[in-house]
Amino acid sequence: MVTAGGWQASSGSWVHGVFYTRGMLMPLWRSAVLGLLRTALRASVLTTEMTSDEMEAMLMEQERWWSVKIQPLDSTKHFLQYAGRYALRPPIAQRRINDIGDRIVQF
């Protein structure tokens, strides 16, 4: 989930949305997410029991169409109320988390 606008520190104001089509946004979003995962894997920040080749094969499988929903919200307040509900939830189901150690989460 991302906002259509953002805070501009230099002016101290909210910059309203930039128009993106689904066809433009999806490849950019997918590339950014997969790039961050690959960088974390190479830096040994992301660890897995898979081999590097297995992990890369899994990431290559994700080089496909992703569902990206572009939906305007009524106001900044509405967005913060909406996003706040998800900020308290883990990104994966709690039942899938096997162990939480020192800077390590196994699922």
PyMOL commands that place a pseudoatom at each C-alpha (Angstrom):
pseudoatom trace, name=CA, resn=MET, resi=1, chain=A, elem=C, hetatm=0, pos=[0.000, 0.000, 0.000]
pseudoatom trace, name=CA, resn=VAL, resi=2, chain=A, elem=C, hetatm=0, pos=[1.384, 3.374, -0.998]
pseudoatom trace, name=CA, resn=THR, resi=3, chain=A, elem=C, hetatm=0, pos=[-0.041, 6.857, -1.055]
pseudoatom trace, name=CA, resn=ALA, resi=4, chain=A, elem=C, hetatm=0, pos=[-0.650, 8.701, -4.294]
pseudoatom trace, name=CA, resn=GLY, resi=5, chain=A, elem=C, hetatm=0, pos=[1.068, 11.757, -2.859]
pseudoatom trace, name=CA, resn=GLY, resi=6, chain=A, elem=C, hetatm=0, pos=[3.709, 12.516, -0.316]
pseudoatom trace, name=CA, resn=TRP, resi=7, chain=A, elem=C, hetatm=0, pos=[5.138, 14.973, 2.161]
pseudoatom trace, name=CA, resn=GLN, resi=8, chain=A, elem=C, hetatm=0, pos=[7.539, 17.513, 0.678]
pseudoatom trace, name=CA, resn=ALA, resi=9, chain=A, elem=C, hetatm=0, pos=[9.869, 18.524, 3.506]
pseudoatom trace, name=CA, resn=SER, resi=10, chain=A, elem=C, hetatm=0, pos=[11.298, 21.550, 1.698]
pseudoatom trace, name=CA, resn=SER, resi=11, chain=A, elem=C, hetatm=0, pos=[7.895, 23.255, 1.472]
pseudoatom trace, name=CA, resn=GLY, resi=12, chain=A, elem=C, hetatm=0, pos=[6.332, 21.620, 4.519]
pseudoatom trace, name=CA, resn=SER, resi=13, chain=A, elem=C, hetatm=0, pos=[3.277, 20.596, 2.550]
pseudoatom trace, name=CA, resn=TRP, resi=14, chain=A, elem=C, hetatm=0, pos=[1.520, 17.565, 1.110]
pseudoatom trace, name=CA, resn=VAL, resi=15, chain=A, elem=C, hetatm=0, pos=[2.057, 17.032, -2.610]
pseudoatom trace, name=CA, resn=HIS, resi=16, chain=A, elem=C, hetatm=0, pos=[-1.073, 15.604, -4.172]
pseudoatom trace, name=CA, resn=GLY, resi=17, chain=A, elem=C, hetatm=0, pos=[-1.093, 12.533, -6.346]
pseudoatom trace, name=CA, resn=VAL, resi=18, chain=A, elem=C, hetatm=0, pos=[0.735, 11.740, -9.489]
pseudoatom trace, name=CA, resn=PHE, resi=19, chain=A, elem=C, hetatm=0, pos=[-1.308, 9.794, -12.019]
pseudoatom trace, name=CA, resn=TYR, resi=20, chain=A, elem=C, hetatm=0, pos=[-0.032, 6.298, -12.814]
pseudoatom trace, name=CA, resn=THR, resi=21, chain=A, elem=C, hetatm=0, pos=[-1.733, 3.734, -14.964]
pseudoatom trace, name=CA, resn=ARG, resi=22, chain=A, elem=C, hetatm=0, pos=[-1.793, 0.108, -13.851]
pseudoatom trace, name=CA, resn=GLY, resi=23, chain=A, elem=C, hetatm=0, pos=[0.419, -0.821, -16.789]
pseudoatom trace, name=CA, resn=MET, resi=24, chain=A, elem=C, hetatm=0, pos=[3.047, 1.690, -15.679]
pseudoatom trace, name=CA, resn=LEU, resi=25, chain=A, elem=C, hetatm=0, pos=[2.944, 1.125, -11.934]
pseudoatom trace, name=CA, resn=MET, resi=26, chain=A, elem=C, hetatm=0, pos=[2.984, -2.685, -11.750]
pseudoatom trace, name=CA, resn=PRO, resi=27, chain=A, elem=C, hetatm=0, pos=[6.396, -3.265, -13.421]
pseudoatom trace, name=CA, resn=LEU, resi=28, chain=A, elem=C, hetatm=0, pos=[7.973, -0.483, -11.339]
pseudoatom trace, name=CA, resn=TRP, resi=29, chain=A, elem=C, hetatm=0, pos=[6.568, -1.877, -8.084]
pseudoatom trace, name=CA, resn=ARG, resi=30, chain=A, elem=C, hetatm=0, pos=[7.511, -5.469, -8.952]
pseudoatom trace, name=CA, resn=SER, resi=31, chain=A, elem=C, hetatm=0, pos=[11.038, -4.457, -9.928]
pseudoatom trace, name=CA, resn=ALA, resi=32, chain=A, elem=C, hetatm=0, pos=[11.536, -2.479, -6.700]
pseudoatom trace, name=CA, resn=VAL, resi=33, chain=A, elem=C, hetatm=0, pos=[10.294, -5.292, -4.433]
pseudoatom trace, name=CA, resn=LEU, resi=34, chain=A, elem=C, hetatm=0, pos=[12.285, -8.024, -6.181]
pseudoatom trace, name=CA, resn=GLY, resi=35, chain=A, elem=C, hetatm=0, pos=[15.367, -5.786, -6.299]
pseudoatom trace, name=CA, resn=LEU, resi=36, chain=A, elem=C, hetatm=0, pos=[15.194, -5.219, -2.541]
pseudoatom trace, name=CA, resn=LEU, resi=37, chain=A, elem=C, hetatm=0, pos=[14.855, -8.955, -1.921]
pseudoatom trace, name=CA, resn=ARG, resi=38, chain=A, elem=C, hetatm=0, pos=[17.834, -9.748, -4.169]
pseudoatom trace, name=CA, resn=THR, resi=39, chain=A, elem=C, hetatm=0, pos=[19.959, -7.049, -2.498]
pseudoatom trace, name=CA, resn=ALA, resi=40, chain=A, elem=C, hetatm=0, pos=[19.057, -8.350, 0.977]
pseudoatom trace, name=CA, resn=LEU, resi=41, chain=A, elem=C, hetatm=0, pos=[19.893, -11.907, -0.086]
pseudoatom trace, name=CA, resn=ARG, resi=42, chain=A, elem=C, hetatm=0, pos=[23.309, -10.903, -1.483]
pseudoatom trace, name=CA, resn=ALA, resi=43, chain=A, elem=C, hetatm=0, pos=[24.076, -8.902, 1.681]
pseudoatom trace, name=CA, resn=SER, resi=44, chain=A, elem=C, hetatm=0, pos=[23.138, -11.939, 3.829]
pseudoatom trace, name=CA, resn=VAL, resi=45, chain=A, elem=C, hetatm=0, pos=[20.418, -9.894, 5.514]
pseudoatom trace, name=CA, resn=LEU, resi=46, chain=A, elem=C, hetatm=0, pos=[17.764, -12.222, 4.101]
pseudoatom trace, name=CA, resn=THR, resi=47, chain=A, elem=C, hetatm=0, pos=[18.522, -15.793, 5.008]
pseudoatom trace, name=CA, resn=THR, resi=48, chain=A, elem=C, hetatm=0, pos=[16.843, -18.953, 3.847]
pseudoatom trace, name=CA, resn=GLU, resi=49, chain=A, elem=C, hetatm=0, pos=[17.429, -22.685, 3.798]
pseudoatom trace, name=CA, resn=MET, resi=50, chain=A, elem=C, hetatm=0, pos=[17.219, -22.552, 0.002]
pseudoatom trace, name=CA, resn=THR, resi=51, chain=A, elem=C, hetatm=0, pos=[20.404, -22.397, -2.030]
pseudoatom trace, name=CA, resn=SER, resi=52, chain=A, elem=C, hetatm=0, pos=[21.197, -19.163, -3.862]
pseudoatom trace, name=CA, resn=ASP, resi=53, chain=A, elem=C, hetatm=0, pos=[20.175, -20.808, -7.136]
pseudoatom trace, name=CA, resn=GLU, resi=54, chain=A, elem=C, hetatm=0, pos=[16.868, -22.008, -5.663]
pseudoatom trace, name=CA, resn=MET, resi=55, chain=A, elem=C, hetatm=0, pos=[16.137, -18.570, -4.258]
pseudoatom trace, name=CA, resn=GLU, resi=56, chain=A, elem=C, hetatm=0, pos=[16.966, -16.878, -7.544]
pseudoatom trace, name=CA, resn=ALA, resi=57, chain=A, elem=C, hetatm=0, pos=[14.732, -19.360, -9.391]
pseudoatom trace, name=CA, resn=MET, resi=58, chain=A, elem=C, hetatm=0, pos=[11.899, -18.536, -6.990]
pseudoatom trace, name=CA, resn=LEU, resi=59, chain=A, elem=C, hetatm=0, pos=[12.425, -14.803, -7.520]
pseudoatom trace, name=CA, resn=MET, resi=60, chain=A, elem=C, hetatm=0, pos=[12.548, -15.311, -11.302]
pseudoatom trace, name=CA, resn=GLU, resi=61, chain=A, elem=C, hetatm=0, pos=[9.129, -16.974, -11.094]
pseudoatom trace, name=CA, resn=GLN, resi=62, chain=A, elem=C, hetatm=0, pos=[7.845, -13.693, -9.672]
pseudoatom trace, name=CA, resn=GLU, resi=63, chain=A, elem=C, hetatm=0, pos=[8.856, -11.817, -12.837]
pseudoatom trace, name=CA, resn=ARG, resi=64, chain=A, elem=C, hetatm=0, pos=[5.236, -12.100, -13.950]
pseudoatom trace, name=CA, resn=TRP, resi=65, chain=A, elem=C, hetatm=0, pos=[2.068, -10.051, -13.782]
pseudoatom trace, name=CA, resn=TRP, resi=66, chain=A, elem=C, hetatm=0, pos=[1.229, -8.739, -10.310]
pseudoatom trace, name=CA, resn=SER, resi=67, chain=A, elem=C, hetatm=0, pos=[-2.145, -7.446, -9.255]
pseudoatom trace, name=CA, resn=VAL, resi=68, chain=A, elem=C, hetatm=0, pos=[-1.823, -3.765, -8.395]
pseudoatom trace, name=CA, resn=LYS, resi=69, chain=A, elem=C, hetatm=0, pos=[-4.947, -1.926, -7.312]
pseudoatom trace, name=CA, resn=ILE, resi=70, chain=A, elem=C, hetatm=0, pos=[-5.024, 1.826, -7.705]
pseudoatom trace, name=CA, resn=GLN, resi=71, chain=A, elem=C, hetatm=0, pos=[-7.754, 3.291, -5.539]
pseudoatom trace, name=CA, resn=PRO, resi=72, chain=A, elem=C, hetatm=0, pos=[-8.221, 6.903, -4.538]
pseudoatom trace, name=CA, resn=LEU, resi=73, chain=A, elem=C, hetatm=0, pos=[-9.040, 7.639, -0.917]
pseudoatom trace, name=CA, resn=ASP, resi=74, chain=A, elem=C, hetatm=0, pos=[-11.163, 10.540, 0.247]
pseudoatom trace, name=CA, resn=SER, resi=75, chain=A, elem=C, hetatm=0, pos=[-8.557, 12.307, 2.362]
pseudoatom trace, name=CA, resn=THR, resi=76, chain=A, elem=C, hetatm=0, pos=[-5.240, 11.984, 4.161]
pseudoatom trace, name=CA, resn=LYS, resi=77, chain=A, elem=C, hetatm=0, pos=[-7.167, 11.279, 7.359]
pseudoatom trace, name=CA, resn=HIS, resi=78, chain=A, elem=C, hetatm=0, pos=[-9.082, 8.472, 5.642]
pseudoatom trace, name=CA, resn=PHE, resi=79, chain=A, elem=C, hetatm=0, pos=[-5.831, 6.952, 4.339]
pseudoatom trace, name=CA, resn=LEU, resi=80, chain=A, elem=C, hetatm=0, pos=[-4.188, 7.058, 7.777]
pseudoatom trace, name=CA, resn=GLN, resi=81, chain=A, elem=C, hetatm=0, pos=[-7.218, 5.400, 9.373]
pseudoatom trace, name=CA, resn=TYR, resi=82, chain=A, elem=C, hetatm=0, pos=[-7.198, 2.737, 6.653]
pseudoatom trace, name=CA, resn=ALA, resi=83, chain=A, elem=C, hetatm=0, pos=[-3.443, 2.123, 6.769]
pseudoatom trace, name=CA, resn=GLY, resi=84, chain=A, elem=C, hetatm=0, pos=[-3.365, 2.176, 10.574]
pseudoatom trace, name=CA, resn=ARG, resi=85, chain=A, elem=C, hetatm=0, pos=[-5.466, -0.969, 10.722]
pseudoatom trace, name=CA, resn=TYR, resi=86, chain=A, elem=C, hetatm=0, pos=[-2.736, -2.835, 8.830]
pseudoatom trace, name=CA, resn=ALA, resi=87, chain=A, elem=C, hetatm=0, pos=[0.250, -1.315, 10.646]
pseudoatom trace, name=CA, resn=LEU, resi=88, chain=A, elem=C, hetatm=0, pos=[-0.515, -3.426, 13.708]
pseudoatom trace, name=CA, resn=ARG, resi=89, chain=A, elem=C, hetatm=0, pos=[-0.643, -6.680, 11.765]
pseudoatom trace, name=CA, resn=PRO, resi=90, chain=A, elem=C, hetatm=0, pos=[2.382, -8.751, 10.780]
pseudoatom trace, name=CA, resn=PRO, resi=91, chain=A, elem=C, hetatm=0, pos=[3.038, -9.016, 7.008]
pseudoatom trace, name=CA, resn=ILE, resi=92, chain=A, elem=C, hetatm=0, pos=[2.501, -12.789, 7.231]
pseudoatom trace, name=CA, resn=ALA, resi=93, chain=A, elem=C, hetatm=0, pos=[0.016, -14.782, 9.247]
pseudoatom trace, name=CA, resn=GLN, resi=94, chain=A, elem=C, hetatm=0, pos=[1.136, -15.274, 12.846]
pseudoatom trace, name=CA, resn=ARG, resi=95, chain=A, elem=C, hetatm=0, pos=[0.385, -18.999, 12.603]
pseudoatom trace, name=CA, resn=ARG, resi=96, chain=A, elem=C, hetatm=0, pos=[3.121, -19.299, 9.946]
pseudoatom trace, name=CA, resn=ILE, resi=97, chain=A, elem=C, hetatm=0, pos=[5.848, -17.859, 12.204]
pseudoatom trace, name=CA, resn=ASN, resi=98, chain=A, elem=C, hetatm=0, pos=[7.869, -20.746, 13.663]
pseudoatom trace, name=CA, resn=ASP, resi=99, chain=A, elem=C, hetatm=0, pos=[10.527, -18.901, 15.617]
pseudoatom trace, name=CA, resn=ILE, resi=100, chain=A, elem=C, hetatm=0, pos=[11.628, -15.361, 16.425]
pseudoatom trace, name=CA, resn=GLY, resi=101, chain=A, elem=C, hetatm=0, pos=[15.263, -15.046, 17.465]
pseudoatom trace, name=CA, resn=ASP, resi=102, chain=A, elem=C, hetatm=0, pos=[17.923, -12.362, 17.553]
pseudoatom trace, name=CA, resn=ARG, resi=103, chain=A, elem=C, hetatm=0, pos=[17.200, -10.443, 14.305]
pseudoatom trace, name=CA, resn=ILE, resi=104, chain=A, elem=C, hetatm=0, pos=[15.838, -13.662, 12.754]
pseudoatom trace, name=CA, resn=VAL, resi=105, chain=A, elem=C, hetatm=0, pos=[12.262, -14.688, 11.989]
pseudoatom trace, name=CA, resn=GLN, resi=106, chain=A, elem=C, hetatm=0, pos=[11.637, -18.218, 10.700]
pseudoatom trace, name=CA, resn=PHE, resi=107, chain=A, elem=C, hetatm=0, pos=[8.380, -19.058, 8.975]
for i in range(1, 107): cmd.bond("trace and resi %d" % i, "trace and resi %d" % (i + 1))
show_as sticks, trace
zoom trace
